[in-house]
Amino acid sequence: MTSPLTGYFPDAPGLTGRIGGPLGKRARIGGVWYDPVPWTIGAALVSWLILMLRQAPCIRSDSDETINTFPRLCYSDISVLYLNRAPLHEGGNVWASDPPLEYPPLIGYFITFTRWMAGLLGAKVEPGVSGADLLHATNLFFAVSAVLLFGCFMALVVIHLRLGAKAAVRHTQGIRLRAWDAVFVAFSPAIMTAALINWDLLAVMLTSLSLLLWARRLPLPAGIIAGIACAAKFYPVALVPVLLLLCVRAGKGRAFLLFFSGGVVSWLALNLPLLLTDRAGWAYFYSYNATRGADLGSIWYVMQLAGVEWSGPFIVSALEVVCIAIGGVFIIMEVLDAPRRPRVPQVMLLVLVVFLAFNKVYSPQYVLWLLPFVVLARPKALDIAIWSGAELLYFLAIWGFLGGVLGPGTGADRLYWLVVVLRVAVQFWVFGRVVHDIRNPWDDPVRMPYVDDPLGGVLDHEPDAAWVQAKRARPAMLFENSATDAGEFQQESEAVDGEE
């Protein structure tokens, strides 16, 4: 039988071959033990249970009670925003608060829908409510948000099962799937710690969905979903330069234009209503981020704490732009000079690492932005474990810093600085590992015989554009006989499907 999510005959984890030796020719692999779907879904449920248990100490039952959420490691913007923004808990326009809502439109729509759902469940959303009623409404708002974000998380896990459905693994000689890699997403410390700090899971899920549609050779729908994701968080816009660069190298301009057009249309559809009715509220997200100075988690903030004096946010912004531009030039050179065109998730990870390493702030939930692309770009357990460990240390350090344990004047604040530097260093270590795979595509853990870029969509098994081949004065080193390789891969896949 085939897996309901992967569409392929369930495959065994690589550990099986290491423990028991090569699989026999007549051995039959099947059943729940070898199907990645139930194990991945089960791991996701455990992750969310751990997350909810972590959040429990921060649920208030008495309006006169105060809880210091930082040492309990369960702080969430979701409850704080609802409790402290009067227009939100009084039923008004969520952008009418002072200060205005500092999120893009889709997050505001999501918050408004969550408030409506909480009202249906008994929350009093009106002016003049008592402290007890307001606390009850806040708890309901958080609970509904947790349920909706859990839906986003489960959708993300299913999407990653599908993303791995047609990628090869070593122990099946280059055919079958990498769907087991979805376990790295489902059972990640990033989910257990950061998934309910903010509403980022919505954008993370939409970004992965856009990537799945692109992988299915549907550039227009992929662009539409990417535009929706950009209306929730800014970072999915990185897909635009990534796909532009790869499509230029492959000569696939039409596919990119379809993707870009779909993104512009959907982004405008979600932004125009707010832009036309409340221009100041719409613009606040951009002005707030443009004018803020060095903030938590950034190397600029650590330098400021260490005594480096900035003249103002303009200097920090200028340095940020220069460093990101230098990183961007490096990525462009790597993509154009690589022996074989890099995979989409590889380039996306490089762009995100450069952006987050030099950004003016690194909130602890930003780890969720990187999670899918670390798994897709470098699906090696050791690499993911080292990266997850560094991010977990940062999660502990930032709450220790905000809670005063590692704060300025405590004598332990240098530990916070060290952890921030370590986190950035590990991100660049992963960056370097991916660059190595790009320069040496035969070492890429995803690329196996008959496999080029499983998530590349129209880029998969396509030769470089004529101008690139002329510039290089020779064909690309790997998979250049793309028509033959793609045909053989398709025939073998169809043969396997037929046998099943």
PyMOL commands that set and color helices and strands:
alter all, ss='L'
color gray80, all
select helices_A, chain A and resi 14-20+32-34+36-58+77-84+86-89+94-96+105-120+131-163+170-172+179-186+189-194+200-215+219-230+235-250+253-277+279-291+299-305+313-337+344-358+364-377+381-402+413-439+441-443+457-459+466-472+482-499
alter helices_A, ss='H'
color red, helices_A
deselect
rebuild
show_as cartoon
